């Protein structure tokens, strides 16, 4: 649903996400300001997965979206 967090900065990340429909917004360090928007066909969460680190940014749904991990 729009405005819901998909991932939160600092959380343990064990998966990455692929956007099948809709848009998601990556938020700045203040967790409010948008850095950029990811669209259908984009992916995110790979940094935490590959490097076995905590999430480096928060991502929220910018519209009704469908993701898969």
PQR file with spaces between the fields and no chain letter, atoms N, CA, C, O and H, PARSE charges and radii, in Angstrom:
ATOM       1  N    UNK     1       0.839   -1.187    0.000 -0.4000 1.5000
ATOM       2  CA   UNK     1       0.000    0.000    0.000 -0.0000 2.0000
ATOM       3  C    UNK     1       0.889    1.258    0.000  0.5500 1.7000
ATOM       4  O    UNK     1       1.987    1.225    0.556 -0.5500 1.4000
ATOM       5  N    UNK     2       0.448    2.330   -0.595 -0.4000 1.5000
ATOM       6  CA   UNK     2       1.228    3.567   -0.614 -0.0000 2.0000
ATOM       7  C    UNK     2       1.625    4.031    0.787  0.5500 1.7000
ATOM       8  O    UNK     2       0.828    3.952    1.722 -0.5500 1.4000
ATOM       9  H    UNK     2      -0.443    2.357   -1.047  0.4000 1.0000
ATOM      10  N    UNK     3       2.827    4.501    0.922 -0.4000 1.5000
ATOM      11  CA   UNK     3       3.440    5.036    2.150 -0.0000 2.0000
ATOM      12  C    UNK     3       3.865    3.962    3.154  0.5500 1.7000
ATOM      13  O    UNK     3       4.407    4.306    4.204 -0.5500 1.4000
ATOM      14  H    UNK     3       3.474    4.565    0.162  0.4000 1.0000
ATOM      15  N    UNK     4       3.644    2.702    2.878 -0.4000 1.5000
ATOM      16  CA   UNK     4       4.099    1.637    3.776 -0.0000 2.0000
ATOM      17  C    UNK     4       5.569    1.328    3.523  0.5500 1.7000
ATOM      18  O    UNK     4       6.031    1.347    2.382 -0.5500 1.4000
ATOM      19  H    UNK     4       3.204    2.422    2.025  0.4000 1.0000
ATOM      20  N    UNK     5       6.298    1.043    4.600 -0.4000 1.5000
ATOM      21  CA   UNK     5       7.696    0.658    4.472 -0.0000 2.0000
ATOM      22  C    UNK     5       7.801   -0.749    3.890  0.5500 1.7000
ATOM      23  O    UNK     5       7.089   -1.665    4.300 -0.5500 1.4000
ATOM      24  H    UNK     5       5.922    1.027    5.527  0.4000 1.0000
ATOM      25  N    UNK     6       8.694   -0.892    2.936 -0.4000 1.5000
ATOM      26  CA   UNK     6       9.032   -2.206    2.411 -0.0000 2.0000
ATOM      27  C    UNK     6      10.252   -2.708    3.184  0.5500 1.7000
ATOM      28  O    UNK     6      10.290   -3.861    3.614 -0.5500 1.4000
ATOM      29  H    UNK     6       9.272   -0.148    2.602  0.4000 1.0000
ATOM      30  N    UNK     7      11.249   -1.832    3.358 -0.4000 1.5000
ATOM      31  CA   UNK     7      12.400   -2.111    4.221 -0.0000 2.0000
ATOM      32  C    UNK     7      12.711   -0.854    5.024  0.5500 1.7000
ATOM      33  O    UNK     7      12.420    0.264    4.599 -0.5500 1.4000
ATOM      34  H    UNK     7      11.218   -0.896    3.009  0.4000 1.0000
ATOM      35  N    UNK     8      13.306   -1.061    6.192 -0.4000 1.5000
ATOM      36  CA   UNK     8      13.698    0.054    7.054 -0.0000 2.0000
ATOM      37  C    UNK     8      15.201    0.071    7.238  0.5500 1.7000
ATOM      38  O    UNK     8      15.826   -0.968    7.450 -0.5500 1.4000
ATOM      39  H    UNK     8      13.542   -1.969    6.538  0.4000 1.0000
ATOM      40  N    UNK     9      15.769    1.251    7.155 -0.4000 1.5000
ATOM      41  CA   UNK     9      17.210    1.413    7.347 -0.0000 2.0000
ATOM      42  C    UNK     9      17.604    0.817    8.698  0.5500 1.7000
ATOM      43  O    UNK     9      16.928    1.043    9.702 -0.5500 1.4000
ATOM      44  H    UNK     9      15.260    2.095    6.983  0.4000 1.0000
ATOM      45  N    UNK    10      18.698    0.057    8.719 -0.4000 1.5000
ATOM      46  CA   UNK    10      19.210   -0.531    9.940 -0.0000 2.0000
ATOM      47  C    UNK    10      18.679   -1.922   10.240  0.5500 1.7000
ATOM      48  O    UNK    10      19.215   -2.615   11.105 -0.5500 1.4000
ATOM      49  H    UNK    10      19.247   -0.127    7.903  0.4000 1.0000
ATOM      50  N    UNK    11      17.633   -2.339    9.536 -0.4000 1.5000
ATOM      51  CA   UNK    11      17.069   -3.678    9.763 -0.0000 2.0000
ATOM      52  C    UNK    11      17.992   -4.737    9.153  0.5500 1.7000
ATOM      53  O    UNK    11      18.752   -4.452    8.228 -0.5500 1.4000
ATOM      54  H    UNK    11      17.198   -1.776    8.834  0.4000 1.0000
ATOM      55  N    UNK    12      17.917   -5.934    9.672 -0.4000 1.5000
ATOM      56  CA   UNK    12      18.666   -7.048    9.104 -0.0000 2.0000
ATOM      57  C    UNK    12      18.033   -7.395    7.759  0.5500 1.7000
ATOM      58  O    UNK    12      16.814   -7.534    7.659 -0.5500 1.4000
ATOM      59  H    UNK    12      17.300   -6.165   10.424  0.4000 1.0000
ATOM      60  N    UNK    13      18.857   -7.533    6.735 -0.4000 1.5000
ATOM      61  CA   UNK    13      18.349   -7.833    5.401 -0.0000 2.0000
ATOM      62  C    UNK    13      18.785   -9.209    4.944  0.5500 1.7000
ATOM      63  O    UNK    13      19.978   -9.495    4.846 -0.5500 1.4000
ATOM      64  H    UNK    13      19.848   -7.420    6.816  0.4000 1.0000
ATOM      65  N    UNK    14      17.809  -10.057    4.665 -0.4000 1.5000
ATOM      66  CA   UNK    14      18.110  -11.410    4.201 -0.0000 2.0000
ATOM      67  C    UNK    14      17.515  -11.699    2.825  0.5500 1.7000
ATOM      68  O    UNK    14      17.522  -12.839    2.361 -0.5500 1.4000
ATOM      69  H    UNK    14      16.840   -9.825    4.745  0.4000 1.0000
ATOM      70  N    UNK    15      16.999  -10.649    2.179 -0.4000 1.5000
ATOM      71  CA   UNK    15      16.442  -10.815    0.850 -0.0000 2.0000
ATOM      72  C    UNK    15      16.545   -9.509    0.078  0.5500 1.7000
ATOM      73  O    UNK    15      16.728   -8.438    0.656 -0.5500 1.4000
ATOM      74  H    UNK    15      16.993   -9.723    2.556  0.4000 1.0000
ATOM      75  N    UNK    16      16.422   -9.621   -1.241 -0.4000 1.5000
ATOM      76  CA   UNK    16      16.325   -8.438   -2.092 -0.0000 2.0000
ATOM      77  C    UNK    16      14.949   -8.478   -2.733  0.5500 1.7000
ATOM      78  O    UNK    16      14.298   -9.523   -2.747 -0.5500 1.4000
ATOM      79  H    UNK    16      16.273  -10.491   -1.711  0.4000 1.0000
ATOM      80  N    UNK    17      14.506   -7.350   -3.261 -0.4000 1.5000
ATOM      81  CA   UNK    17      13.155   -7.217   -3.784 -0.0000 2.0000
ATOM      82  C    UNK    17      13.174   -6.796   -5.250  0.5500 1.7000
ATOM      83  O    UNK    17      14.036   -6.030   -5.680 -0.5500 1.4000
ATOM      84  H    UNK    17      15.035   -6.502   -3.250  0.4000 1.0000
ATOM      85  N    UNK    18      12.208   -7.311   -6.005 -0.4000 1.5000
ATOM      86  CA   UNK    18      12.002   -6.954   -7.400 -0.0000 2.0000
ATOM      87  C    UNK    18      10.622   -6.318   -7.520  0.5500 1.7000
ATOM      88  O    UNK    18       9.649   -6.847   -6.982 -0.5500 1.4000
ATOM      89  H    UNK    18      11.508   -7.934   -5.655  0.4000 1.0000
ATOM      90  N    UNK    19      10.527   -5.200   -8.212 -0.4000 1.5000
ATOM      91  CA   UNK    19       9.252   -4.502   -8.368 -0.0000 2.0000
ATOM      92  C    UNK    19       8.586   -4.976   -9.656  0.5500 1.7000
ATOM      93  O    UNK    19       9.099   -4.748  -10.751 -0.5500 1.4000
ATOM      94  H    UNK    19      11.317   -4.770   -8.649  0.4000 1.0000
ATOM      95  N    UNK    20       7.446   -5.636   -9.513 -0.4000 1.5000
ATOM      96  CA   UNK    20       6.679   -6.110  -10.668 -0.0000 2.0000
ATOM      97  C    UNK    20       5.678   -5.071  -11.140  0.5500 1.7000
ATOM      98  O    UNK    20       5.435   -4.940  -12.340 -0.5500 1.4000
ATOM      99  H    UNK    20       7.030   -5.822   -8.623  0.4000 1.0000
ATOM     100  N    UNK    21       5.092   -4.330  -10.203 -0.4000 1.5000
ATOM     101  CA   UNK    21       4.123   -3.274  -10.529 -0.0000 2.0000
ATOM     102  C    UNK    21       4.280   -2.147   -9.538  0.5500 1.7000
ATOM     103  O    UNK    21       4.595   -2.375   -8.370 -0.5500 1.4000
ATOM     104  H    UNK    21       5.289   -4.437   -9.228  0.4000 1.0000
ATOM     105  N    UNK    22       4.060   -0.919  -10.004 -0.4000 1.5000
ATOM     106  CA   UNK    22       4.072    0.236   -9.121 -0.0000 2.0000
ATOM     107  C    UNK    22       5.442    0.874   -8.983  0.5500 1.7000
ATOM     108  O    UNK    22       6.352    0.630   -9.776 -0.5500 1.4000
ATOM     109  H    UNK    22       3.804   -0.734  -10.953  0.4000 1.0000
ATOM     110  N    UNK    23       5.562    1.707   -7.941 -0.4000 1.5000
ATOM     111  CA   UNK    23       6.783    2.470   -7.696 -0.0000 2.0000
ATOM     112  C    UNK    23       7.111    2.449   -6.207  0.5500 1.7000
ATOM     113  O    UNK    23       6.216    2.392   -5.363 -0.5500 1.4000
ATOM     114  H    UNK    23       4.823    1.905   -7.297  0.4000 1.0000
ATOM     115  N    UNK    24       8.398    2.496   -5.899 -0.4000 1.5000
ATOM     116  CA   UNK    24       8.875    2.612   -4.519 -0.0000 2.0000
ATOM     117  C    UNK    24       9.839    3.778   -4.444  0.5500 1.7000
ATOM     118  O    UNK    24      10.502    4.108   -5.427 -0.5500 1.4000
ATOM     119  H    UNK    24       9.124    2.542   -6.585  0.4000 1.0000
ATOM     120  N    UNK    25       9.918    4.404   -3.275 -0.4000 1.5000
ATOM     121  CA   UNK    25      10.798    5.544   -3.069 -0.0000 2.0000
ATOM     122  C    UNK    25      11.859    5.201   -2.050  0.5500 1.7000
ATOM     123  O    UNK    25      11.556    4.680   -0.976 -0.5500 1.4000
ATOM     124  H    UNK    25       9.380    4.136   -2.476  0.4000 1.0000
ATOM     125  N    UNK    26      13.114    5.497   -2.388 -0.4000 1.5000
ATOM     126  CA   UNK    26      14.226    5.337   -1.460 -0.0000 2.0000
ATOM     127  C    UNK    26      14.344    6.646   -0.689  0.5500 1.7000
ATOM     128  O    UNK    26      14.389    7.722   -1.285 -0.5500 1.4000
ATOM     129  H    UNK    26      13.359    5.920   -3.259  0.4000 1.0000
ATOM     130  N    UNK    27      14.394    6.552    0.639 -0.4000 1.5000
ATOM     131  CA   UNK    27      14.414    7.737    1.488 -0.0000 2.0000
ATOM     132  C    UNK    27      15.827    8.092    1.938  0.5500 1.7000
ATOM     133  O    UNK    27      16.683    7.219    2.088 -0.5500 1.4000
ATOM     134  H    UNK    27      14.357    5.678    1.123  0.4000 1.0000
ATOM     135  N    UNK    28      16.058    9.389    2.151 -0.4000 1.5000
ATOM     136  CA   UNK    28      17.335    9.893    2.656 -0.0000 2.0000
ATOM     137  C    UNK    28      17.505    9.497    4.120  0.5500 1.7000
ATOM     138  O    UNK    28      16.614    8.901    4.726 -0.5500 1.4000
ATOM     139  H    UNK    28      15.364   10.098    2.029  0.4000 1.0000
ATOM     140  N    UNK    29      18.642    9.834    4.663 -0.4000 1.5000
ATOM     141  CA   UNK    29      18.971    9.473    6.044 -0.0000 2.0000
ATOM     142  C    UNK    29      17.985    9.997    7.071  0.5500 1.7000
ATOM     143  O    UNK    29      17.861    9.423    8.153 -0.5500 1.4000
ATOM     144  H    UNK    29      19.366   10.318    4.172  0.4000 1.0000
ATOM     145  N    UNK    30      17.281   11.075    6.756 -0.4000 1.5000
ATOM     146  CA   UNK    30      16.302   11.595    7.712 -0.0000 2.0000
ATOM     147  C    UNK    30      14.998   10.789    7.681  0.5500 1.7000
ATOM     148  O    UNK    30      14.071   11.064    8.443 -0.5500 1.4000
ATOM     149  H    UNK    30      17.381   11.541    5.877  0.4000 1.0000
ATOM     150  N    UNK    31      14.940    9.795    6.794 -0.4000 1.5000
ATOM     151  CA   UNK    31      13.783    8.916    6.644 -0.0000 2.0000
ATOM     152  C    UNK    31      12.527    9.649    6.176  0.5500 1.7000
ATOM     153  O    UNK    31      11.420    9.130    6.314 -0.5500 1.4000
ATOM     154  H    UNK    31      15.694    9.572    6.175  0.4000 1.0000
ATOM     155  N    UNK    32      12.692   10.844    5.627 -0.4000 1.5000
ATOM     156  CA   UNK    32      11.561   11.631    5.143 -0.0000 2.0000
ATOM     157  C    UNK    32      11.755   12.107    3.708  0.5500 1.7000
ATOM     158  O    UNK    32      10.825   12.060    2.903 -0.5500 1.4000
ATOM     159  H    UNK    32      13.592   11.266    5.515  0.4000 1.0000
ATOM     160  N    UNK    33      12.955   12.562    3.393 -0.4000 1.5000
ATOM     161  CA   UNK    33      13.216   13.143    2.075 -0.0000 2.0000
ATOM     162  C    UNK    33      13.473   12.057    1.035  0.5500 1.7000
ATOM     163  O    UNK    33      14.315   11.185    1.248 -0.5500 1.4000
ATOM     164  H    UNK    33      13.710   12.600    4.047  0.4000 1.0000
ATOM     165  N    UNK    34      12.756   12.102   -0.087 -0.4000 1.5000
ATOM     166  CA   UNK    34      12.981   11.099   -1.135 -0.0000 2.0000
ATOM     167  C    UNK    34      14.307   11.326   -1.858  0.5500 1.7000
ATOM     168  O    UNK    34      14.640   12.456   -2.213 -0.5500 1.4000
ATOM     169  H    UNK    34      12.072   12.810   -0.260  0.4000 1.0000
ATOM     170  N    UNK    35      15.053   10.258   -2.073 -0.4000 1.5000
ATOM     171  CA   UNK    35      16.292   10.338   -2.850 -0.0000 2.0000
ATOM     172  C    UNK    35      16.012   10.055   -4.319  0.5500 1.7000
ATOM     173  O    UNK    35      16.438   10.806   -5.197 -0.5500 1.4000
ATOM     174  H    UNK    35      14.782    9.340   -1.784  0.4000 1.0000
ATOM     175  N    UNK    36      15.293    8.968   -4.579 -0.4000 1.5000
ATOM     176  CA   UNK    36      14.910    8.633   -5.942 -0.0000 2.0000
ATOM     177  C    UNK    36      13.783    7.609   -5.922  0.5500 1.7000
ATOM     178  O    UNK    36      13.481    7.013   -4.888 -0.5500 1.4000
ATOM     179  H    UNK    36      14.948    8.359   -3.866  0.4000 1.0000
ATOM     180  N    UNK    37      13.170    7.419   -7.082 -0.4000 1.5000
ATOM     181  CA   UNK    37      12.042    6.498   -7.213 -0.0000 2.0000
ATOM     182  C    UNK    37      12.453    5.312   -8.069  0.5500 1.7000
ATOM     183  O    UNK    37      13.106    5.462   -9.102 -0.5500 1.4000
ATOM     184  H    UNK    37      13.415    7.903   -7.922  0.4000 1.0000
ATOM     185  N    UNK    38      12.056    4.137   -7.618 -0.4000 1.5000
ATOM     186  CA   UNK    38      12.292    2.896   -8.359 -0.0000 2.0000
ATOM     187  C    UNK    38      10.986    2.490   -9.025  0.5500 1.7000
ATOM     188  O    UNK    38       9.925    2.561   -8.406 -0.5500 1.4000
ATOM     189  H    UNK    38      11.525    4.015   -6.780  0.4000 1.0000
ATOM     190  N    UNK    39      11.054    2.064  -10.281 -0.4000 1.5000
ATOM     191  CA   UNK    39       9.857    1.721  -11.046 -0.0000 2.0000
ATOM     192  C    UNK    39       9.819    0.233  -11.372  0.5500 1.7000
ATOM     193  O    UNK    39      10.733   -0.518  -11.033 -0.5500 1.4000
ATOM     194  H    UNK    39      11.916    2.006  -10.785  0.4000 1.0000
ATOM     195  N    UNK    40       8.757   -0.169  -12.026 -0.4000 1.5000
ATOM     196  CA   UNK    40       8.579   -1.548  -12.458 -0.0000 2.0000
ATOM     197  C    UNK    40       9.849   -2.047  -13.145  0.5500 1.7000
ATOM     198  O    UNK    40      10.390   -1.371  -14.020 -0.5500 1.4000
ATOM     199  H    UNK    40       8.014    0.441  -12.301  0.4000 1.0000
ATOM     200  N    UNK    41      10.324   -3.230  -12.751 -0.4000 1.5000
ATOM     201  CA   UNK    41      11.539   -3.800  -13.316 -0.0000 2.0000
ATOM     202  C    UNK    41      12.780   -3.518  -12.495  0.5500 1.7000
ATOM     203  O    UNK    41      13.822   -4.131  -12.724 -0.5500 1.4000
ATOM     204  H    UNK    41       9.884   -3.779  -12.040  0.4000 1.0000
ATOM     205  N    UNK    42      12.690   -2.596  -11.538 -0.4000 1.5000
ATOM     206  CA   UNK    42      13.828   -2.266  -10.678 -0.0000 2.0000
ATOM     207  C    UNK    42      13.927   -3.265   -9.530  0.5500 1.7000
ATOM     208  O    UNK    42      12.997   -4.027   -9.268 -0.5500 1.4000
ATOM     209  H    UNK    42      11.843   -2.097  -11.352  0.4000 1.0000
ATOM     210  N    UNK    43      15.058   -3.245   -8.859 -0.4000 1.5000
ATOM     211  CA   UNK    43      15.255   -4.083   -7.690 -0.0000 2.0000
ATOM     212  C    UNK    43      15.992   -3.305   -6.624  0.5500 1.7000
ATOM     213  O    UNK    43      16.634   -2.296   -6.918 -0.5500 1.4000
ATOM     214  H    UNK    43      15.814   -2.625   -9.071  0.4000 1.0000
ATOM     215  N    UNK    44      15.905   -3.769   -5.374 -0.4000 1.5000
ATOM     216  CA   UNK    44      16.619   -3.134   -4.264 -0.0000 2.0000
ATOM     217  C    UNK    44      16.818   -4.150   -3.155  0.5500 1.7000
ATOM     218  O    UNK    44      16.186   -5.206   -3.150 -0.5500 1.4000
ATOM     219  H    UNK    44      15.384   -4.588   -5.135  0.4000 1.0000
ATOM     220  N    UNK    45      17.696   -3.829   -2.216 -0.4000 1.5000
ATOM     221  CA   UNK    45      17.976   -4.704   -1.089 -0.0000 2.0000
ATOM     222  C    UNK    45      19.182   -5.598   -1.296  0.5500 1.7000
ATOM     223  O    UNK    45      19.530   -6.391   -0.421 -0.5500 1.4000
ATOM     224  H    UNK    45      18.210   -2.971   -2.220  0.4000 1.0000
ATOM     225  N    UNK    46      19.818   -5.475   -2.443 -0.4000 1.5000
ATOM     226  CA   UNK    46      20.940   -6.357   -2.754 -0.0000 2.0000
ATOM     227  C    UNK    46      22.175   -6.099   -1.895  0.5500 1.7000
ATOM     228  O    UNK    46      22.959   -7.018   -1.654 -0.5500 1.4000
ATOM     229  H    UNK    46      19.535   -4.831   -3.154  0.4000 1.0000
ATOM     230  N    UNK    47      22.359   -4.874   -1.435 -0.4000 1.5000
ATOM     231  CA   UNK    47      23.552   -4.554   -0.636 -0.0000 2.0000
ATOM     232  C    UNK    47      23.553   -5.346    0.662  0.5500 1.7000
ATOM     233  O    UNK    47      24.555   -5.972    1.007 -0.5500 1.4000
ATOM     234  H    UNK    47      21.723   -4.128   -1.631  0.4000 1.0000
ATOM     235  N    UNK    48      22.450   -5.324    1.377 -0.4000 1.5000
ATOM     236  CA   UNK    48      22.356   -6.065    2.638 -0.0000 2.0000
ATOM     237  C    UNK    48      22.497   -7.564    2.406  0.5500 1.7000
ATOM     238  O    UNK    48      23.106   -8.266    3.214 -0.5500 1.4000
ATOM     239  H    UNK    48      21.636   -4.816    1.097  0.4000 1.0000
ATOM     240  N    UNK    49      21.948   -8.045    1.328 -0.4000 1.5000
ATOM     241  CA   UNK    49      21.987   -9.473    1.018 -0.0000 2.0000
ATOM     242  C    UNK    49      23.409   -9.928    0.683  0.5500 1.7000
ATOM     243  O    UNK    49      23.908  -10.893    1.261 -0.5500 1.4000
ATOM     244  H    UNK    49      21.454   -7.475    0.671  0.4000 1.0000
ATOM     245  N    UNK    50      24.049   -9.240   -0.238 -0.4000 1.5000
ATOM     246  CA   UNK    50      25.375   -9.647   -0.709 -0.0000 2.0000
ATOM     247  C    UNK    50      26.457   -9.418    0.345  0.5500 1.7000
ATOM     248  O    UNK    50      27.330  -10.265    0.534 -0.5500 1.4000
ATOM     249  H    UNK    50      23.643   -8.455   -0.707  0.4000 1.0000
ATOM     250  N    UNK    51      26.401   -8.280    1.028 -0.4000 1.5000
ATOM     251  CA   UNK    51      27.447   -7.947    2.002 -0.0000 2.0000
ATOM     252  C    UNK    51      27.139   -8.429    3.412  0.5500 1.7000
ATOM     253  O    UNK    51      27.952   -8.260    4.320 -0.5500 1.4000
ATOM     254  H    UNK    51      25.691   -7.592    0.874  0.4000 1.0000
ATOM     255  N    UNK    52      25.955   -9.034    3.600 -0.4000 1.5000
ATOM     256  CA   UNK    52      25.535   -9.519    4.913 -0.0000 2.0000
ATOM     257  C    UNK    52      25.587   -8.397    5.955  0.5500 1.7000
ATOM     258  O    UNK    52      26.099   -8.577    7.060 -0.5500 1.4000
ATOM     259  H    UNK    52      25.294   -9.172    2.862  0.4000 1.0000
ATOM     260  N    UNK    53      25.045   -7.242    5.578 -0.4000 1.5000
ATOM     261  CA   UNK    53      25.002   -6.066    6.452 -0.0000 2.0000
ATOM     262  C    UNK    53      23.553   -5.648    6.674  0.5500 1.7000
ATOM     263  O    UNK    53      22.634   -6.178    6.049 -0.5500 1.4000
ATOM     264  H    UNK    53      24.629   -7.096    4.681  0.4000 1.0000
ATOM     265  N    UNK    54      23.372   -4.706    7.558 -0.4000 1.5000
ATOM     266  CA   UNK    54      22.034   -4.152    7.794 -0.0000 2.0000
ATOM     267  C    UNK    54      21.638   -3.254    6.626  0.5500 1.7000
ATOM     268  O    UNK    54      22.489   -2.811    5.854 -0.5500 1.4000
ATOM     269  H    UNK    54      24.119   -4.275    8.066  0.4000 1.0000
ATOM     270  N    UNK    55      20.352   -2.994    6.508 -0.4000 1.5000
ATOM     271  CA   UNK    55      19.843   -2.153    5.425 -0.0000 2.0000
ATOM     272  C    UNK    55      20.482   -0.775    5.471  0.5500 1.7000
ATOM     273  O    UNK    55      20.630   -0.184    6.541 -0.5500 1.4000
ATOM     274  H    UNK    55      19.661   -3.354    7.135  0.4000 1.0000
ATOM     275  N    UNK    56      20.860   -0.266    4.304 -0.4000 1.5000
ATOM     276  CA   UNK    56      21.531    1.036    4.223 -0.0000 2.0000
ATOM     277  C    UNK    56      20.565    2.184    3.978  0.5500 1.7000
ATOM     278  O    UNK    56      20.957    3.347    4.077 -0.5500 1.4000
ATOM     279  H    UNK    56      20.740   -0.745    3.435  0.4000 1.0000
ATOM     280  N    UNK    57      19.303    1.880    3.657 -0.4000 1.5000
ATOM     281  CA   UNK    57      18.298    2.922    3.400 -0.0000 2.0000
ATOM     282  C    UNK    57      16.905    2.344    3.639  0.5500 1.7000
ATOM     283  O    UNK    57      16.707    1.129    3.625 -0.5500 1.4000
ATOM     284  H    UNK    57      18.985    0.936    3.577  0.4000 1.0000
ATOM     285  N    UNK    58      15.959    3.230    3.855 -0.4000 1.5000
ATOM     286  CA   UNK    58      14.558    2.833    3.948 -0.0000 2.0000
ATOM     287  C    UNK    58      13.912    2.977    2.577  0.5500 1.7000
ATOM     288  O    UNK    58      14.259    3.867    1.801 -0.5500 1.4000
ATOM     289  H    UNK    58      16.119    4.217    3.866  0.4000 1.0000
ATOM     290  N    UNK    59      12.969    2.086    2.291 -0.4000 1.5000
ATOM     291  CA   UNK    59      12.227    2.132    1.029 -0.0000 2.0000
ATOM     292  C    UNK    59      10.745    2.031    1.367  0.5500 1.7000
ATOM     293  O    UNK    59      10.322    1.158    2.124 -0.5500 1.4000
ATOM     294  H    UNK    59      12.687    1.363    2.921  0.4000 1.0000
ATOM     295  N    UNK    60       9.965    2.946    0.787 -0.4000 1.5000
ATOM     296  CA   UNK    60       8.514    2.914    0.990 -0.0000 2.0000
ATOM     297  C    UNK    60       7.811    2.749   -0.354  0.5500 1.7000
ATOM     298  O    UNK    60       8.370    3.075   -1.402 -0.5500 1.4000
ATOM     299  H    UNK    60      10.309    3.655    0.171  0.4000 1.0000
ATOM     300  N    UNK    61       6.601    2.250   -0.312 -0.4000 1.5000
ATOM     301  CA   UNK    61       5.784    2.157   -1.521 -0.0000 2.0000
ATOM     302  C    UNK    61       5.311    3.560   -1.890  0.5500 1.7000
ATOM     303  O    UNK    61       4.724    4.258   -1.063 -0.5500 1.4000
ATOM     304  H    UNK    61       6.148    1.986    0.540  0.4000 1.0000
ATOM     305  N    UNK    62       5.564    3.969   -3.124 -0.4000 1.5000
ATOM     306  CA   UNK    62       5.118    5.278   -3.598 -0.0000 2.0000
ATOM     307  C    UNK    62       3.733    5.187   -4.232  0.5500 1.7000
ATOM     308  O    UNK    62       3.058    6.198   -4.422 -0.5500 1.4000
ATOM     309  H    UNK    62       6.041    3.401   -3.796  0.4000 1.0000
ATOM     310  N    UNK    63       3.327    3.983   -4.550 -0.4000 1.5000
ATOM     311  CA   UNK    63       2.006    3.712   -5.113 -0.0000 2.0000
ATOM     312  C    UNK    63       1.639    2.299   -4.705  0.5500 1.7000
ATOM     313  O    UNK    63       2.422    1.611   -4.051 -0.5500 1.4000
ATOM     314  H    UNK    63       3.875    3.161   -4.396  0.4000 1.0000
ATOM     315  N    UNK    64       0.469    1.874   -5.085 -0.4000 1.5000
ATOM     316  CA   UNK    64       0.134    0.483   -4.886 -0.0000 2.0000
ATOM     317  C    UNK    64       1.140   -0.322   -5.702  0.5500 1.7000
ATOM     318  O    UNK    64       1.261   -0.120   -6.910 -0.5500 1.4000
ATOM     319  H    UNK    64      -0.167    2.433   -5.617  0.4000 1.0000
ATOM     320  N    UNK    65       1.858   -1.224   -5.057 -0.4000 1.5000
ATOM     321  CA   UNK    65       2.890   -1.946   -5.807 -0.0000 2.0000
ATOM     322  C    UNK    65       2.907   -3.421   -5.434  0.5500 1.7000
ATOM     323  O    UNK    65       2.413   -3.829   -4.383 -0.5500 1.4000
ATOM     324  H    UNK    65       1.760   -1.388   -4.076  0.4000 1.0000
ATOM     325  N    UNK    66       3.485   -4.191   -6.319 -0.4000 1.5000
ATOM     326  CA   UNK    66       3.661   -5.615   -6.130 -0.0000 2.0000
ATOM     327  C    UNK    66       5.143   -5.917   -6.227  0.5500 1.7000
ATOM     328  O    UNK    66       5.781   -5.621   -7.237 -0.5500 1.4000
ATOM     329  H    UNK    66       3.886   -3.859   -7.173  0.4000 1.0000
ATOM     330  N    UNK    67       5.690   -6.510   -5.169 -0.4000 1.5000
ATOM     331  CA   UNK    67       7.103   -6.870   -5.146 -0.0000 2.0000
ATOM     332  C    UNK    67       7.236   -8.363   -4.891  0.5500 1.7000
ATOM     333  O    UNK    67       6.306   -9.019   -4.421 -0.5500 1.4000
ATOM     334  H    UNK    67       5.172   -6.751   -4.348  0.4000 1.0000
ATOM     335  N    UNK    68       8.394   -8.874   -5.206 -0.4000 1.5000
ATOM     336  CA   UNK    68       8.712  -10.263   -4.918 -0.0000 2.0000
ATOM     337  C    UNK    68      10.146  -10.302   -4.427  0.5500 1.7000
ATOM     338  O    UNK    68      10.956   -9.453   -4.799 -0.5500 1.4000
ATOM     339  H    UNK    68       9.150   -8.341   -5.587  0.4000 1.0000
ATOM     340  N    UNK    69      10.461  -11.265   -3.610 -0.4000 1.5000
ATOM     341  CA   UNK    69      11.847  -11.425   -3.134 -0.0000 2.0000
ATOM     342  C    UNK    69      12.327  -12.823   -3.345  0.5500 1.7000
ATOM     343  O    UNK    69      13.467  -13.142   -3.006 -0.5500 1.4000
ATOM     344  H    UNK    69       9.803  -11.955   -3.307  0.4000 1.0000
